[in-house]
Amino acid sequence: MDKFVVRGGNPLVGTIRVSGAKNSALPCMAAAILTEDDVTLENVPQVQDIETERKLLASMGAEVELGYGRAQHRTTISCRTLSDPVAKYEIVKTMRASSLVLGPLIARCGMARVAMPGGCAIGGRPIDLHLKGLEKMGALITQEHGYLEARAERLHGAHIVFDKITVTGTEDLLMAAVLADGETIFENCAREPEVTDLATMLTGMGAKIEGAGTPTIRVQGVSRLHGVRHRINPDRIEAGTFLVAGAITGGDLIVSNCNPAHLGAILSKLQEAGARIDILNAETVRVRADGDLRATDISTQEYPGFPTDMQAQYMALATQSEGVSQVRENIFENRFMHVQELVRMGANIAVDGRTATVRGRTSLSAAAVMCSDLRASASLVLAALVADGESILDRVYHMDRGYERIEEKLRGVGAQIRRMGNVFASREEIVAVK
Ligand code: UD1
């Protein structure tokens, strides 16, 4: 298992480039199931979750070609033959977003077998709303041996009101509805840019969708979809992570290839905290901070609110802000696992239910810490960038699931961070070979 070794203290200065959004690329890859034609996706991030999805599609009989050289970040998928419409447990257990293939498989093949996702570090994360919606569209769902089996000769349109806003639930059912017979109306939909990105791709394939990006989406089912070439949105969470990195280190960072229009809640919180933000153009944001950050509260919400996927990173910033910040997590019930690691680095954080109270500013001291999930890992990297001394982050495979070569990108703007393979048992041994 790889580790990161990070020496804190350098302000980040320069330009850092954002990759494509993995949370857009995942549903867009699943959407390739809906057609027999080739689908080409551009700006696909090279991260582990994408490799997992490649394996998932390939295991069903799809041909998935990941681009190399100049065609890097381009993926071509052909689902001409899907001999085995099954999402196996070995793959689903490593990536819950695998349930995104459920809707498209039933729509295309009339049946799907998908392993039931187990528990997850950041909470229960059920898929009951996906299933409820598919049943309303005529699918017959049974459960056996840890697998869900869904069947429907052809799904039909329905009126579906989501009990709760769900991002992948909206995406999964949208993919089912585009090939259904008749009209489907969805209410209380997720409005995340990733949903809109998927809808743009589906429309390019011939789907008839209105209202993506609003709470109500209307779909007129069509009998066939064709191939498409689609460019994936920039990753707003990676962009947000870099913006916090610029602010927390008192740096001057230009974040390029992002979409500032998707960053509203993050940019306004950084400004409230005292960072200087300049939107240089439609894809570039500059962040500057002089070390005088002040406490501000955040409360995670569905888009366009403050994203839960930025909560952990924001908490690292709060440890370096003067005053008391309240961080409230409303989306997932168990998403404070980074807290104990930040506390080990010297942060003053108390958790009460869904609220963490952060008293800043505290000087952080380097430590050996453990990454527990994707965004928690990012929070620990940010803390390590300002900690006194050299931190060692274990289990960076969590980070590799969703951040493309983050250590190289951060090193390019002045961070002291490097990757070490797991050949050493302790920090002392790492120091000894330097
Ligand atoms: C997606 C993102 C994830 C992000 C999350 C919230 C992807 C691949 N992942 O996850 O990075 O943190 O949105 O922005 O896009 N829920 C139910 N029943 C369901 C579905 C969800 O109760 O059938 C609940 C969940 O437990 C959670 C809430 O709804 O409390 C929101 O979850 P959801 O939006 O579905 O998250 P994901 O789509 O899994």
Boltz pocket constraint, residues with backbone or C-beta under 6 A from the ligand:
constraints:
  - pocket:
      binder: B
      contacts: [[A, 22], [A, 23], [A, 26], [A, 97], [A, 123], [A, 124], [A, 125], [A, 126], [A, 127], [A, 128], [A, 129], [A, 130], [A, 131], [A, 164], [A, 165], [A, 166], [A, 167], [A, 168], [A, 169], [A, 190], [A, 194], [A, 308], [A, 309], [A, 330], [A, 331], [A, 332], [A, 333]]
      max_distance: 6.0
